[in-house]
Amino acid sequence: MKKNVLLILLVIILFFTIVGCSVQKEKNDNANSNNKSVVLYFSATGTTKKIAERIARESKSDIIKIIPEEEYKKEDLNYNSDCRANREQNDSKARPKIKNKIDINKYDTIYLGYPIWWGTNPKIILTLLDTYDFTGKTIIPFCTSGGSGISGSVDDLRKYNSNLIINDGKRFSLSDSDEAIREFVGVNMNEEVKNIKAFINGKEYIINLEDNETVKSFINMLPVEFNMSELNGNEKYVYIPSSLPTNSSNPKHINSGDVMLYGDNCLVIFYKTFDTSYSYSKIGHINNLPDLGKESINVKIDK
């Protein structure tokens, strides 16, 4: 009898041990699958790779290397000769092929890393933008270089595709501290950003922000300035140049001061309170917003 009882107890213990391990494994798998950011980088010499790995660790992002179909050899990077890199950078139509398939569909935030060649990004980065759809995603550039800054390459990327959301980015060297990496990641993850400033016809207001992906992407567009048109005697609207992630729902009731996104690119500021049957993605709210009148308004929004 005692043996049977002990056997039953052992079976029960074994059962709960297996179930517990399975649950923990499921939690771990779900944690990985919910990652919404990725470090996507091209590195010909290994320098950018090392910075990319540090950013991925700090931001808890996935990491993907951009692999050229034809790898760059040492002689391809001899800038004092008629090397492959020089020829590509001087050819506006050059688009080096990418060997590996890259899946960016599940990511909202993309840290994009590259070395600076001839003051800008390597042409393989343009191949990347031509090949994959980055619409609605936040691109955070970072680079490595012998001395050139990142601003020229960021300007070139924005000109190449003006519909993309591209942050200002940062240049790194291998000697940069872990604190510099943490600061870069922290700023671009919008830590502690609870409100932003809106200047409406020159008067300052505070937008108290929601916590969602729409807001995070919108913050990465700042600063912005535009003229907003009148509609229906209760709102001002403008179509912004980039699409944002949405999580729209019908609020049923609009309050004066609500700031929302209609569709994926129509920014709306409501200055009247009323009921609605339309769906919006919430961005934030301006307290004590006055009647904005029937004319168009100039709006500047910044952190």
Secondary structure, 3 states (H helix, E strand, C coil): CHHHHHHHHHHHHHHHHHHHHHHHHHHHHHHHHCCCEEEEECCCCCHHHHHHHHHHHHHCCEEEECCECCCCCHHHHCCCCCCHHHHHHCCCCCCCCECCCCCCCCCCEEEEEEECECCECCHHHHHHHHHCCCCCCEEEEEEECCCCCCHHHHHHHHHHCCCCEECCCEEECCCCCHHHHHHHHHHHCCCCCCEEEEEECCEEEEEEECCCHHHHHHHCCCCEEEEEEEECCCEEEEECCCCCCCCCECCCEECCCEEEEECCCEEEEECCCEECCCCEEEEEEECCCCCCCCCCEEEEEEC
